[in-house]
Amino acid sequence: MTVRVYLTAVRVYPEGPQPGDLAAERFFVHASDVPECWVETESGSVPDLGRTVTFAFTRPMGLGFGRITGTIERKVRKGKRGDAEAVASPRTSDSSGPPE
């Protein structure tokens, strides 16, 4: 299943995949007033929120970069077109209300 991983502190690098990199199926930049970057991956081993992660394209794309690093801000599991659900994490799964 595809997971959309929203990243902060994003950096891109010209080199190709390294051991430990997760496969990047798609990479997006939303260049708006509140810019966002996200990667879509089929990997089942995406780290928890707040952790640093590195993705790499599995083949050369001719974009001038092949690796993407950043800190995970949020994750969304994608189903069929139009379906999406937030992936719970230990920090966000408590629904008892805001902290006091």
C-alpha positions as CSV (number, residue, x, y, z in Angstrom):
1,M,0.0,0.0,0.0
2,T,1.2,3.5,-0.8
3,V,2.2,5.8,2.0
4,R,2.5,9.5,1.5
5,V,5.2,10.9,3.7
6,Y,5.2,14.6,4.3
7,L,8.7,16.0,5.1
8,T,10.2,19.1,6.7
9,A,13.9,20.2,6.5
10,V,14.0,18.6,3.0
11,R,17.3,18.3,1.2
12,V,18.0,16.6,-2.2
13,Y,21.3,15.1,-3.2
14,P,22.7,14.2,-6.6
15,E,24.0,10.7,-5.8
16,G,22.1,7.5,-6.4
17,P,20.6,5.0,-3.8
18,Q,22.6,4.1,-0.8
19,P,22.1,1.1,1.5
20,G,19.2,1.8,3.9
21,D,17.4,4.3,1.6
22,L,13.7,3.7,1.1
23,A,12.4,3.6,-2.4
24,A,10.7,6.8,-3.6
25,E,7.9,6.1,-6.1
26,R,7.0,9.8,-6.4
27,F,8.3,13.1,-5.1
28,F,6.1,16.2,-4.9
29,V,6.8,19.9,-4.1
30,H,3.7,22.1,-3.5
31,A,5.1,25.6,-4.0
32,S,2.4,27.6,-2.2
33,D,2.4,30.2,0.6
34,V,2.8,27.2,2.9
35,P,5.2,25.0,0.9
36,E,5.0,21.2,1.3
37,C,7.2,18.4,0.2
38,W,6.1,14.7,0.2
39,V,7.3,11.4,-1.1
40,E,5.1,8.5,-1.9
41,T,6.5,5.0,-1.2
42,E,5.4,1.4,-1.2
43,S,7.9,0.7,1.6
44,G,6.5,-0.9,4.7
45,S,9.3,0.4,6.9
46,V,8.7,4.1,7.1
47,P,10.0,5.4,10.5
48,D,7.8,7.2,13.0
49,L,6.9,10.9,13.0
50,G,9.8,13.2,14.0
51,R,12.4,10.8,12.6
52,T,14.8,11.5,9.8
53,V,14.4,9.4,6.7
54,T,16.2,9.1,3.3
55,F,14.5,8.1,0.1
56,A,16.0,7.4,-3.3
57,F,14.7,6.9,-6.8
58,T,15.3,3.3,-7.9
59,R,16.6,4.4,-11.3
60,P,18.1,7.6,-12.8
61,M,15.5,10.2,-13.5
62,G,17.6,13.0,-15.1
63,L,16.4,15.5,-12.5
64,G,19.8,16.5,-11.1
65,F,19.1,14.6,-7.8
66,G,18.4,11.0,-6.8
67,R,18.2,11.1,-3.0
68,I,15.8,13.0,-0.7
69,T,16.2,13.4,3.0
70,G,14.0,15.1,5.6
71,T,12.2,14.8,8.9
72,I,8.8,13.1,8.9
73,E,6.0,15.5,9.7
74,R,3.1,13.2,9.0
75,K,2.2,10.1,7.1
76,V,-1.0,9.3,5.1
77,R,-1.8,5.8,3.9
78,K,-3.4,5.9,0.5
79,G,-5.9,3.4,-0.7
80,K,-7.8,3.5,-4.0
81,R,-8.2,6.9,-5.7
82,G,-9.7,9.4,-3.3
83,D,-9.2,7.3,-0.2
84,A,-6.7,8.3,2.4
85,E,-6.3,7.8,6.1
86,A,-3.8,9.3,8.5
87,V,-1.3,6.8,9.9
88,A,-1.5,6.8,13.6
89,S,1.7,7.3,15.6
90,P,2.4,7.1,19.3
91,R,2.4,11.0,19.4
92,T,-0.9,11.5,17.6
93,S,-3.0,8.4,18.4
94,D,-4.4,9.7,21.7
95,S,-7.8,11.2,21.1
96,S,-8.6,12.3,24.6
97,G,-8.2,15.9,23.7
98,P,-5.5,18.6,23.7
99,P,-2.8,18.5,26.3
100,E,-3.2,20.7,29.3
